Amino acid sequence: GPLPHHHSSRRGQLLLVHHKHLCDRMSEAAGASAPAPSMSRPRQQAPTWQSDREAKNCTKCKTGFSLFLRRHHCRHCGLVFCEECSAKTCAIPQFQLNTPVRVCDDCFTTIKRTNFDFNI
């Protein structure tokens, strides 16, 4: 038989949400990004992870999590990010993580800057 009608409207909603997400990201990219504070030193030990319940939005782009936008923890700072803001991976020798693990964009930069002498 025919598909129930509510199915198509849900799909439309998802597209709207995704479109808003793209616009937000583009406007953010257009703004001059502030230089990273020199304080962002690499950690010496793994952080305590932020709880999923506490994390309603991506730490970086602030998009709200939903059934379609899943939470991901950065293995370096322990905060929660969306897929796009935590798409990079690298090893973190200081935490004995010698194979690449998920990290947020900011930590990726910090780790690469510090560990350039390690072969990552």
GIUR-V34521 format. One record per backbone hydrogen bond with DSSP energy under -1.0 kcal/mol. NH is the residue of the N-H (numbers start at 0). CO is the residue of the C=O. If there is no record, write none. Layout:
nh:NH co:CO
nh:NH co:CO
This chain:
nh:6 co:3
nh:7 co:4
nh:9 co:5
nh:10 co:6
nh:11 co:7
nh:12 co:8
nh:13 co:9
nh:14 co:10
nh:15 co:11
nh:16 co:12
nh:17 co:13
nh:18 co:14
nh:19 co:15
nh:20 co:16
nh:21 co:17
nh:22 co:18
nh:23 co:19
nh:24 co:20
nh:25 co:21
nh:26 co:22
nh:27 co:23
nh:28 co:24
nh:29 co:25
nh:30 co:26
nh:39 co:36
nh:40 co:38
nh:49 co:77
nh:54 co:50
nh:55 co:53
nh:57 co:62
nh:58 co:79
nh:61 co:57
nh:64 co:55
nh:65 co:68
nh:71 co:80
nh:73 co:78
nh:74 co:101
nh:77 co:73
nh:80 co:71
nh:89 co:100
nh:91 co:96
nh:94 co:91
nh:95 co:92
nh:96 co:91
nh:100 co:89
nh:102 co:87
nh:104 co:84
nh:107 co:103
nh:108 co:104
nh:109 co:105
nh:110 co:106
nh:111 co:107
nh:112 co:108
nh:113 co:109
nh:114 co:110
nh:117 co:114
nh:119 co:117
